[in-house]
Amino acid sequence: MNRVYKTKWSAAHQQYVVTDEHHATKGKAAKSTLAIAVASIMMATGAQAAYMEPGFVAENSTQVTEAQKSFETSEYQKDWGLTAMHASKAYALGFNGKGVTVGVMDSGALLNIHPDLTGDRFSVSSAKGEYGSVGNRYPQAVDKDKGTVGNPFNKDEEFDIDGNWKEGVNDSHGTHVTGTVGGNRDGSEFHGVAWGSNIIVGNTGATDDNNYGPFQDYQYFKAAWGDLADKVAKANGERGGVINNSWGTNTRVVDQKDKGHDGYNTGVHLNVNTEAETDYEFMLFAKRYGSFDTVPNNGIVDNNSFVYAAYEAVKDRNIVQIMTTGNRDMKNPYYRALYPLESVRNFVSMG
C-alpha cells in the first residue's frame, strides 16, 4: 500500500510492468510502443468477442453448490482474495455487481489501455480548481532528480485532472485497485470482485505514497470527491453507493525497530493502539486544520482537513466512503477512517 510505483509497457514481456516512479521516462510514447498497446487492445477485444461466459445462477437451493463451482474458473482462482471472501457463492446467487455503480478514488487507472479495464463499464470523474493551501503530496519523501521535497503544491495553483492514469503524476496502484474492484471477467488473467458493476474512477493527483494527514489540500479533495460522489449518486439514484479509498500512507516517526504479529516493521509509524494515542493523532491533525467545531454555519469551510472534504461530499447522500485503516498492525484506525459520531453513517473503516 505504501510503495511508489508506475507502469510501463514492456515489449519483451508483452505486458505492463512496474517501474520506479523516479526513473520514469518523460515525453510522448514511441510509435512502436503505441502500436503494441493498440494491438494488445485489439487482441483483447477479439478474445472477449469469442469468450463464452461460464457459470450459471442457481434457481433453487439444491443447485447452489454446483452453481458456485461453475464460477470458480482458472481466472477466478488466480486471485486468492475471491476465494477468501467466497465470492463464487455470491455469483451463484446472482450477485456480481450488475446494475450498480461503484466509485474508486485512487492514483488514476489505465482505463481502456489495460485489457481488464476496457469497455463502457469504466468511466472517470474529474477534479478542477485551485489549491487552497501550501503543502506536499509526499511530505516525508525527497525527489533527488528534481531537487524537491515531497512533490509540493502551492496556494492558488490550478489543477485539472480526471481518473485516467497520468504519466509523471500517478503510479500503478489505482489500476490495481480498479481491477480488484471490477476488472473484466473475460477468461484471461484475473477478474474483479464486482465484474458486472460500472466503475467510476477518481484521481488523488498523486501516487499511493500520497500521505493521508495532515498535509493534503482540502480544496483539491473537495473537488475530487465531490465530483465522484455526484456521479455515483446520479448513477445509482436513491439506492446510493460506495466510494472505495484504498490509497495512501500514514505519518512516519522515528524507527523504534518494533515488529507486528506478521513480522512487519511498525516502529516507523505513529502508533494508534490506545485511546490516548488515537486522540493524540486526531488532535495533532486538528491543530493544522481545525475540527468539525470550526466549520461555520454558513457552509464556508476555513482551514479544514482534506478528510473533511470526504465527509462533506457524502454527508447529505446515501453514499458511504470506505476508508482503509492503514495496514499497520495497529489496534485502531488511522486518522482518515477515524471521525466523530455524526459521520458514522457515511464512513466505513476497512482492513
Stockholm file with secondary structure:
# STOCKHOLM 1.0

chainA/1-351         MNRVYKTKWSAAHQQYVVTDEHHATKGKAAKSTLAIAVASIMMATGAQAAYMEPGFVAENSTQVTEAQKSFETSEYQKDWGLTAMHASKAYALGFNGKGVTVGVMDSGALLNIHPDLTGDRFSVSSAKGEYGSVGNRYPQAVDKDKGTVGNPFNKDEEFDIDGNWKEGVNDSHGTHVTGTVGGNRDGSEFHGVAWGSNIIVGNTGATDDNNYGPFQDYQYFKAAWGDLADKVAKANGERGGVINNSWGTNTRVVDQKDKGHDGYNTGVHLNVNTEAETDYEFMLFAKRYGSFDTVPNNGIVDNNSFVYAAYEAVKDRNIVQIMTTGNRDMKNPYYRALYPLESVRNFVSMG
#=GR chainA/1-351 SS CCCCEEEEEETTTTEEEEEEGGGCCCSSCCHHHHHHHHHHHHHHHHHHHHCCCCCCCCSSGGGHHHHHHHTCCHHHHTCHHHHHTTHHHHHHTTCSCTTCEEEEEEBCBCTTTSGGGCSTTEEECEEEEECCSCEESSTTCEETTTTEESCEECTTCEEEEESBCCTTTCCSHHHHHHHHHHCCCSSSSCCCTTTTSEEEEEECSSCTTCBCSSSSCHHHHHHHHHHHHHHHHHHHGGGCEEEEECCCBCCBCCCCCCBCTTSCBCTTBCCCSSHHHHHHHHHHHHHHHCCGGGSCTTSCCCSCCHHHHHHHHHTTTTEEEEEECCSSCCSSCCGGGCCCGGGTTTEEEEC
#=GC SS_cons         CCCCEEEEEETTTTEEEEEEGGGCCCSSCCHHHHHHHHHHHHHHHHHHHHCCCCCCCCSSGGGHHHHHHHTCCHHHHTCHHHHHTTHHHHHHTTCSCTTCEEEEEEBCBCTTTSGGGCSTTEEECEEEEECCSCEESSTTCEETTTTEESCEECTTCEEEEESBCCTTTCCSHHHHHHHHHHCCCSSSSCCCTTTTSEEEEEECSSCTTCBCSSSSCHHHHHHHHHHHHHHHHHHHGGGCEEEEECCCBCCBCCCCCCBCTTSCBCTTBCCCSSHHHHHHHHHHHHHHHCCGGGSCTTSCCCSCCHHHHHHHHHTTTTEEEEEECCSSCCSSCCGGGCCCGGGTTTEEEEC
//
